[in-house]
């Protein structure tokens, strides 16, 4: 019986989260606030910075692997 109550409780929470998600999507489709655009731009900028850092790390990793390959003749 307790599991049933817990499941019902989780269901209502899930429904609220789902409804909130739909509201967010609706607001985005109908036109969000300027703050959302700024937030998107900030997130895009952060993504670009992180991608640049990952690219640098990948390049260094490749160089190290090539060096090890040369050392061990693999």
C-alpha positions as CSV (number, residue, x, y, z in Angstrom):
1,X,0.0,0.0,0.0
2,X,2.8,2.4,0.8
3,X,4.4,1.8,-2.6
4,X,1.1,2.7,-4.2
5,X,1.0,6.0,-2.3
6,X,4.6,6.7,-3.2
7,X,4.0,6.0,-6.8
8,X,1.0,8.3,-6.8
9,X,3.1,11.0,-5.1
10,X,5.8,10.6,-7.7
11,X,3.3,10.7,-10.5
12,X,1.9,14.1,-9.4
13,X,5.5,15.4,-9.1
14,X,6.2,14.1,-12.6
15,X,3.1,15.7,-13.9
16,X,4.1,19.0,-12.4
17,X,7.5,18.8,-13.9
18,X,6.1,17.8,-17.3
19,X,3.6,20.7,-17.2
20,X,6.4,23.1,-16.3
21,X,8.4,21.8,-19.2
22,X,5.5,22.4,-21.6
23,X,5.1,25.9,-20.2
24,X,8.8,26.6,-20.9
25,X,8.5,25.3,-24.4
26,X,5.4,27.3,-25.0
27,X,7.0,30.4,-23.8
28,X,10.1,29.8,-26.0
29,X,7.9,29.2,-29.1
30,X,5.7,32.2,-28.5
31,X,8.8,34.4,-27.9
32,X,10.8,34.5,-24.7
33,X,12.0,37.5,-22.8
34,X,15.2,39.3,-23.8
35,X,16.9,37.7,-20.7
36,X,16.5,34.3,-22.3
37,X,18.3,35.6,-25.4
38,X,21.1,36.9,-23.2
39,X,21.3,33.7,-21.3
40,X,21.4,31.7,-24.6
41,X,24.2,34.0,-25.9
42,X,26.1,33.5,-22.6
43,X,25.7,29.7,-22.8
44,X,26.8,29.7,-26.5
45,X,29.9,31.7,-25.5
46,X,30.7,29.3,-22.7
47,X,30.2,26.4,-25.1
48,X,32.6,28.0,-27.6
49,X,35.2,28.5,-24.8
50,X,34.9,24.9,-23.6
51,X,35.0,23.6,-27.1
52,X,38.2,25.6,-27.8
53,X,39.7,24.2,-24.5
54,X,38.8,20.6,-25.5
55,X,40.3,21.1,-28.9
56,X,43.5,22.3,-27.4
57,X,43.6,19.3,-25.0
58,X,42.8,16.9,-27.9
59,X,45.7,18.3,-29.9
60,X,48.1,18.0,-27.0
61,X,46.9,14.5,-26.3
62,X,47.5,13.6,-30.0
63,X,51.0,15.0,-29.8
64,X,51.8,13.0,-26.7
65,X,50.5,9.8,-28.2
66,X,52.6,10.4,-31.3
67,X,55.6,11.0,-29.1
68,X,55.0,7.8,-27.2
69,X,54.4,5.9,-30.5
70,X,57.8,7.2,-31.7
71,X,59.6,6.3,-28.4
72,X,58.2,2.7,-28.2
73,X,58.1,2.1,-32.0
74,X,54.4,1.2,-32.0
